[in-house]
Amino acid sequence: MIQRGVKTGNAVFFPRAVAPGTGEDLEWFEPSGRGTVYASTCVRKRPPEADVNISLIDLKEGPRMMARVEGLPADAVPIGLEVQARIIPHEDGHIVVFDARENAR
């Protein structure tokens, strides 16, 4: 779930009390989960740990969020890749990760 302005419909991420710049009331909605990789970097880990990527994802609804892309080598996540979100269990609860969309490039 992310938020959008009640009057304008402009989506915002991360969660806030009011819309930035306008103070507009916000409501929660379920986004499409689709996005595009804006930027990505590889965080090298000491073996035997696997390297991980940290990517900035432009959501279809407009906001940009930080997450990781799974299913590709950490150093091979291309800019412009179309991705789909999914939620996975994590030690602190749940997190959002992205996978390459099947119909992408």
N, C-alpha and C positions, 0 to 999 in steps of 0.2 A: 504494500500500500504506500502511496505517496500522496501529497497534498496538492490542491489547486485552489485558486481564488474563486470564491462563490460567485462574484459578478463577472470577472474577466475570463475565468476558466484557465488561466495561466498556471501551469504546473511548477511546483518548487520542490527541491530536495536539497537539503536535509530537513527533517521536521522542524517547524517553527510555530510560534503562537499566532503570528500575523504575517501577511505577505511582505517581503522586503520592498522597501521604497514607497509602498502605498498604504500599508497598515490594513489592507483588505482582510476580511475574515476568510479562513481557509476551511476546506472540507477534505475528507479522505476519499480516495478512489483507487480502484485497482488498475494499474497501468497494463499495457500490452505485454510488457516484458521484452520487447524488441529494442535493439539498440545497435550502435555502430562504434567500433573502437576508434577513439580520438587519439590516444597515445598509449604506449605500453613500454614497460621496462622489465628487465629480468633481475631478480635478486638471487645472487649466487649463494648457495649454501655449502657448508663443508660436508663432504661425503661422510656417511652414506645418505644424508638428507637430500631430497630432490630440490632443484632450483624451482623458484616460483615466479610468476609474473604479477605485476601490479599494473592494472590498466585503468584508464579513464574512459568511460562509456557514455556516449551521448544517447540518452533515451529518446525513443520516438516522440514522446510527449514534450521534449525540450530540455529538461534538466540534465546535468552531467553528474555521474557518480563514479566513485572509485570501487573497483572490485577486481577479481581475478578471472581470467579466461581459462577454462579447463579443456582437456582433450587435445591440446597442442603442446609441443615443446615450449618451455617457458621463454626461450629466446626467439621464438618463431611466430609470435602473434602479430599479424600485419595490421598496419593502420588501415582503416576503412572496412575491416572485416565486419560483416553483419552477424550479430549475436542474438541469442535468446537466453533470458534469465531463468534460473531455477533456484530454489531454496534448499539448502542442505543443513543437516545437524552439525553443530560445532560445540566445542567444549563450553562455550558461554551461552549456548542457546541455538540459534540458527543464523546463517549468513546467506547473502545472495552471491551466487557465482554465475558466470555466463558460459555458454557453449556456442561454437560456430553454428550458424543456421545451415541446414542442409542445402537450401537453395542459394546460399551465398556464393559469389564468384565461383 
